[in-house]
């Protein structure tokens, strides 16, 4: 299972199928990275994830 945006990657040999479930409402995303890694790409990704998490937390309240 993946996000709709990941479908746009169009990876060779990968088939994306929609999942329809009355029980599946949310999925948990885990992000693992090396704490000492200061690459600008990683920092931008983490900023995006943190903003998304904050936005999601505000919507749930």
Backbone atoms as SQL, in Angstrom:
CREATE TABLE atoms (id INTEGER PRIMARY KEY, chain TEXT, resi INTEGER, resn TEXT, atom TEXT, x REAL, y REAL, z REAL);
INSERT INTO atoms VALUES
  (1, 'A', 1, 'UNK', 'N', 0.842, -1.155, 0.000),
  (2, 'A', 1, 'UNK', 'CA', 0.000, 0.000, 0.000),
  (3, 'A', 1, 'UNK', 'C', 0.898, 1.232, 0.000),
  (4, 'A', 2, 'UNK', 'N', 0.465, 2.246, -0.721),
  (5, 'A', 2, 'UNK', 'CA', 1.252, 3.463, -0.807),
  (6, 'A', 2, 'UNK', 'C', 0.330, 4.660, -1.000),
  (7, 'A', 3, 'UNK', 'N', 0.905, 5.827, -0.989),
  (8, 'A', 3, 'UNK', 'CA', 0.113, 7.028, -1.198),
  (9, 'A', 3, 'UNK', 'C', -0.180, 7.204, -2.684),
  (10, 'A', 4, 'UNK', 'N', -1.203, 7.999, -2.981),
  (11, 'A', 4, 'UNK', 'CA', -1.526, 8.255, -4.385),
  (12, 'A', 4, 'UNK', 'C', -0.363, 8.943, -5.088),
  (13, 'A', 5, 'UNK', 'N', 0.356, 9.810, -4.383),
  (14, 'A', 5, 'UNK', 'CA', 1.464, 10.523, -5.018),
  (15, 'A', 5, 'UNK', 'C', 2.588, 9.582, -5.432),
  (16, 'A', 6, 'UNK', 'N', 2.777, 8.487, -4.701),
  (17, 'A', 6, 'UNK', 'CA', 3.826, 7.537, -5.043),
  (18, 'A', 6, 'UNK', 'C', 3.535, 6.831, -6.364),
  (19, 'A', 7, 'UNK', 'N', 2.276, 6.746, -6.724),
  (20, 'A', 7, 'UNK', 'CA', 1.903, 6.120, -7.994),
  (21, 'A', 7, 'UNK', 'C', 2.537, 6.880, -9.155),
  (22, 'A', 8, 'UNK', 'N', 2.718, 8.181, -8.989),
  (23, 'A', 8, 'UNK', 'CA', 3.304, 9.002, -10.050),
  (24, 'A', 8, 'UNK', 'C', 4.771, 8.677, -10.314),
  (25, 'A', 9, 'UNK', 'N', 5.405, 7.925, -9.428),
  (26, 'A', 9, 'UNK', 'CA', 6.804, 7.537, -9.649),
  (27, 'A', 9, 'UNK', 'C', 6.937, 6.601, -10.838),
  (28, 'A', 10, 'UNK', 'N', 5.908, 5.845, -11.110),
  (29, 'A', 10, 'UNK', 'CA', 5.885, 4.906, -12.242),
  (30, 'A', 10, 'UNK', 'C', 7.143, 4.022, -12.281),
  (31, 'A', 11, 'UNK', 'N', 7.375, 3.338, -11.195),
  (32, 'A', 11, 'UNK', 'CA', 8.541, 2.461, -11.106),
  (33, 'A', 11, 'UNK', 'C', 8.350, 1.242, -12.003),
  (34, 'A', 12, 'UNK', 'N', 9.378, 0.867, -12.742),
  (35, 'A', 12, 'UNK', 'CA', 9.254, -0.298, -13.634),
  (36, 'A', 12, 'UNK', 'C', 8.990, -1.569, -12.834),
  (37, 'A', 13, 'UNK', 'N', 8.030, -2.339, -13.310),
  (38, 'A', 13, 'UNK', 'CA', 7.722, -3.607, -12.662),
  (39, 'A', 13, 'UNK', 'C', 6.817, -3.489, -11.446),
  (40, 'A', 14, 'UNK', 'N', 6.395, -2.280, -11.102),
  (41, 'A', 14, 'UNK', 'CA', 5.534, -2.083, -9.937),
  (42, 'A', 14, 'UNK', 'C', 4.113, -1.816, -10.419),
  (43, 'A', 15, 'UNK', 'N', 3.169, -2.546, -9.837),
  (44, 'A', 15, 'UNK', 'CA', 1.759, -2.362, -10.163),
  (45, 'A', 15, 'UNK', 'C', 1.069, -1.803, -8.931),
  (46, 'A', 16, 'UNK', 'N', 0.328, -0.728, -9.115),
  (47, 'A', 16, 'UNK', 'CA', -0.408, -0.105, -8.012),
  (48, 'A', 16, 'UNK', 'C', -1.876, -0.465, -8.135),
  (49, 'A', 17, 'UNK', 'N', -2.449, -0.910, -7.046),
  (50, 'A', 17, 'UNK', 'CA', -3.857, -1.275, -7.032),
  (51, 'A', 17, 'UNK', 'C', -4.535, -0.527, -5.880),
  (52, 'A', 18, 'UNK', 'N', -5.704, 0.037, -6.137),
  (53, 'A', 18, 'UNK', 'CA', -6.421, 0.728, -5.054),
  (54, 'A', 18, 'UNK', 'C', -6.938, -0.283, -4.034),
  (55, 'A', 19, 'UNK', 'N', -6.909, 0.088, -2.785),
  (56, 'A', 19, 'UNK', 'CA', -7.453, -0.756, -1.723),
  (57, 'A', 19, 'UNK', 'C', -8.742, -0.117, -1.223),
  (58, 'A', 20, 'UNK', 'N', -9.766, -0.909, -1.159),
  (59, 'A', 20, 'UNK', 'CA', -11.030, -0.418, -0.641),
  (60, 'A', 20, 'UNK', 'C', -11.360, -1.224, 0.608),
  (61, 'A', 21, 'UNK', 'N', -11.472, -0.508, 1.720),
  (62, 'A', 21, 'UNK', 'CA', -11.737, -1.185, 2.978),
  (63, 'A', 21, 'UNK', 'C', -12.524, -0.251, 3.888),
  (64, 'A', 22, 'UNK', 'N', -13.560, -0.770, 4.487),
  (65, 'A', 22, 'UNK', 'CA', -14.321, 0.032, 5.441),
  (66, 'A', 22, 'UNK', 'C', -13.569, 0.137, 6.770),
  (67, 'A', 23, 'UNK', 'N', -12.598, -0.742, 6.997),
  (68, 'A', 23, 'UNK', 'CA', -11.852, -0.732, 8.251),
  (69, 'A', 23, 'UNK', 'C', -10.540, 0.046, 8.153),
  (70, 'A', 24, 'UNK', 'N', -10.017, 0.189, 6.950),
  (71, 'A', 24, 'UNK', 'CA', -8.741, 0.861, 6.774),
  (72, 'A', 24, 'UNK', 'C', -8.983, 2.352, 6.555),
  (73, 'A', 25, 'UNK', 'N', -8.762, 3.134, 7.576),
  (74, 'A', 25, 'UNK', 'CA', -8.986, 4.571, 7.503),
  (75, 'A', 25, 'UNK', 'C', -7.671, 5.343, 7.495),
  (76, 'A', 26, 'UNK', 'N', -6.723, 4.870, 8.246),
  (77, 'A', 26, 'UNK', 'CA', -5.436, 5.555, 8.369),
  (78, 'A', 26, 'UNK', 'C', -4.318, 4.530, 8.348),
  (79, 'A', 27, 'UNK', 'N', -3.155, 4.970, 7.916),
  (80, 'A', 27, 'UNK', 'CA', -1.976, 4.134, 8.020),
  (81, 'A', 27, 'UNK', 'C', -0.914, 4.926, 8.767),
  (82, 'A', 28, 'UNK', 'N', -0.061, 4.228, 9.443),
  (83, 'A', 28, 'UNK', 'CA', 1.025, 4.873, 10.183),
  (84, 'A', 28, 'UNK', 'C', 2.262, 4.899, 9.301),
  (85, 'A', 29, 'UNK', 'N', 2.898, 6.044, 9.264),
  (86, 'A', 29, 'UNK', 'CA', 4.123, 6.196, 8.492),
  (87, 'A', 29, 'UNK', 'C', 5.289, 6.264, 9.462),
  (88, 'A', 30, 'UNK', 'N', 6.259, 5.408, 9.264),
  (89, 'A', 30, 'UNK', 'CA', 7.475, 5.439, 10.069),
  (90, 'A', 30, 'UNK', 'C', 8.609, 5.952, 9.213),
  (91, 'A', 31, 'UNK', 'N', 9.463, 6.735, 9.803),
  (92, 'A', 31, 'UNK', 'CA', 10.581, 7.325, 9.080),
  (93, 'A', 31, 'UNK', 'C', 11.853, 7.071, 9.884),
  (94, 'A', 32, 'UNK', 'N', 12.768, 6.342, 9.286),
  (95, 'A', 32, 'UNK', 'CA', 14.043, 6.054, 9.950),
  (96, 'A', 32, 'UNK', 'C', 15.149, 6.782, 9.216),
  (97, 'A', 33, 'UNK', 'N', 16.039, 7.396, 9.971),
  (98, 'A', 33, 'UNK', 'CA', 17.162, 8.119, 9.370),
  (99, 'A', 33, 'UNK', 'C', 18.280, 8.230, 10.403),
  (100, 'A', 34, 'UNK', 'N', 19.468, 8.510, 9.911),
  (101, 'A', 34, 'UNK', 'CA', 20.608, 8.697, 10.814),
  (102, 'A', 34, 'UNK', 'C', 20.539, 10.105, 11.405),
  (103, 'A', 35, 'UNK', 'N', 20.506, 10.197, 12.707),
  (104, 'A', 35, 'UNK', 'CA', 20.353, 11.465, 13.410),
  (105, 'A', 35, 'UNK', 'C', 21.430, 12.473, 13.020),
  (106, 'A', 36, 'UNK', 'N', 22.633, 12.006, 12.747),
  (107, 'A', 36, 'UNK', 'CA', 23.744, 12.920, 12.419),
  (108, 'A', 36, 'UNK', 'C', 23.749, 13.353, 10.950),
  (109, 'A', 37, 'UNK', 'N', 22.863, 12.772, 10.141),
  (110, 'A', 37, 'UNK', 'CA', 22.789, 13.118, 8.722),
  (111, 'A', 37, 'UNK', 'C', 22.198, 14.518, 8.569),
  (112, 'A', 38, 'UNK', 'N', 22.967, 15.441, 8.031),
  (113, 'A', 38, 'UNK', 'CA', 22.528, 16.832, 7.877),
  (114, 'A', 38, 'UNK', 'C', 22.327, 17.208, 6.417),
  (115, 'A', 39, 'UNK', 'N', 22.094, 16.219, 5.564),
  (116, 'A', 39, 'UNK', 'CA', 21.933, 16.529, 4.145),
  (117, 'A', 39, 'UNK', 'C', 20.707, 17.434, 3.961),
  (118, 'A', 40, 'UNK', 'N', 20.809, 18.412, 3.072),
  (119, 'A', 40, 'UNK', 'CA', 19.686, 19.324, 2.841),
  (120, 'A', 40, 'UNK', 'C', 18.412, 18.607, 2.380),
  (121, 'A', 41, 'UNK', 'N', 18.569, 17.537, 1.615),
  (122, 'A', 41, 'UNK', 'CA', 17.397, 16.801, 1.143),
  (123, 'A', 41, 'UNK', 'C', 16.679, 16.133, 2.313),
  (124, 'A', 42, 'UNK', 'N', 17.448, 15.496, 3.202),
  (125, 'A', 42, 'UNK', 'CA', 16.842, 14.866, 4.370),
  (126, 'A', 42, 'UNK', 'C', 16.167, 15.914, 5.239),
  (127, 'A', 43, 'UNK', 'N', 16.824, 17.033, 5.473),
  (128, 'A', 43, 'UNK', 'CA', 16.248, 18.076, 6.324),
  (129, 'A', 43, 'UNK', 'C', 14.948, 18.614, 5.728),
  (130, 'A', 44, 'UNK', 'N', 14.903, 18.783, 4.417),
  (131, 'A', 44, 'UNK', 'CA', 13.682, 19.249, 3.762),
  (132, 'A', 44, 'UNK', 'C', 12.570, 18.204, 3.893),
  (133, 'A', 45, 'UNK', 'N', 12.933, 16.934, 3.750),
  (134, 'A', 45, 'UNK', 'CA', 11.953, 15.858, 3.892),
  (135, 'A', 45, 'UNK', 'C', 11.392, 15.820, 5.310),
  (136, 'A', 46, 'UNK', 'N', 12.277, 15.913, 6.293),
  (137, 'A', 46, 'UNK', 'CA', 11.829, 15.892, 7.690),
  (138, 'A', 46, 'UNK', 'C', 10.936, 17.083, 8.007),
  (139, 'A', 47, 'UNK', 'N', 11.261, 18.226, 7.451),
  (140, 'A', 47, 'UNK', 'CA', 10.434, 19.418, 7.657),
  (141, 'A', 47, 'UNK', 'C', 9.031, 19.176, 7.093),
  (142, 'A', 48, 'UNK', 'N', 8.959, 18.578, 5.928),
  (143, 'A', 48, 'UNK', 'CA', 7.681, 18.259, 5.299),
  (144, 'A', 48, 'UNK', 'C', 6.881, 17.265, 6.148),
  (145, 'A', 49, 'UNK', 'N', 7.537, 16.226, 6.615),
  (146, 'A', 49, 'UNK', 'CA', 6.877, 15.208, 7.444),
  (147, 'A', 49, 'UNK', 'C', 6.372, 15.828, 8.738),
  (148, 'A', 50, 'UNK', 'N', 7.194, 16.636, 9.377),
  (149, 'A', 50, 'UNK', 'CA', 6.780, 17.267, 10.642),
  (150, 'A', 50, 'UNK', 'C', 5.605, 18.212, 10.438),
  (151, 'A', 51, 'UNK', 'N', 5.605, 18.969, 9.349),
  (152, 'A', 51, 'UNK', 'CA', 4.491, 19.874, 9.057),
  (153, 'A', 51, 'UNK', 'C', 3.218, 19.076, 8.804),
  (154, 'A', 52, 'UNK', 'N', 3.339, 17.978, 8.073),
  (155, 'A', 52, 'UNK', 'CA', 2.189, 17.130, 7.795),
  (156, 'A', 52, 'UNK', 'C', 1.642, 16.526, 9.082),
  (157, 'A', 53, 'UNK', 'N', 2.541, 16.085, 9.948),
  (158, 'A', 53, 'UNK', 'CA', 2.133, 15.492, 11.226),
  (159, 'A', 53, 'UNK', 'C', 1.412, 16.527, 12.085),
  (160, 'A', 54, 'UNK', 'N', 1.933, 17.745, 12.119),
  (161, 'A', 54, 'UNK', 'CA', 1.309, 18.809, 12.903),
  (162, 'A', 54, 'UNK', 'C', -0.074, 19.144, 12.355),
  (163, 'A', 55, 'UNK', 'N', -0.178, 19.214, 11.040),
  (164, 'A', 55, 'UNK', 'CA', -1.458, 19.516, 10.391),
  (165, 'A', 55, 'UNK', 'C', -2.467, 18.415, 10.705),
  (166, 'A', 56, 'UNK', 'N', -2.031, 17.167, 10.627),
  (167, 'A', 56, 'UNK', 'CA', -2.917, 16.030, 10.896),
  (168, 'A', 56, 'UNK', 'C', -3.382, 16.048, 12.349),
  (169, 'A', 57, 'UNK', 'N', -2.485, 16.392, 13.268),
  (170, 'A', 57, 'UNK', 'CA', -2.840, 16.444, 14.699),
  (171, 'A', 57, 'UNK', 'C', -3.890, 17.517, 14.950),
  (172, 'A', 58, 'UNK', 'N', -3.776, 18.658, 14.268),
  (173, 'A', 58, 'UNK', 'CA', -4.758, 19.734, 14.444),
  (174, 'A', 58, 'UNK', 'C', -6.120, 19.327, 13.904),
  (175, 'A', 59, 'UNK', 'N', -6.149, 18.589, 12.820),
  (176, 'A', 59, 'UNK', 'CA', -7.415, 18.155, 12.219),
  (177, 'A', 59, 'UNK', 'C', -8.127, 17.160, 13.128),
  (178, 'A', 60, 'UNK', 'N', -7.392, 16.288, 13.820),
  (179, 'A', 60, 'UNK', 'CA', -7.976, 15.259, 14.677),
  (180, 'A', 60, 'UNK', 'C', -8.634, 15.832, 15.927),
  (181, 'A', 61, 'UNK', 'N', -8.203, 17.006, 16.362),
  (182, 'A', 61, 'UNK', 'CA', -8.722, 17.561, 17.621),
  (183, 'A', 61, 'UNK', 'C', -10.129, 18.040, 17.489);
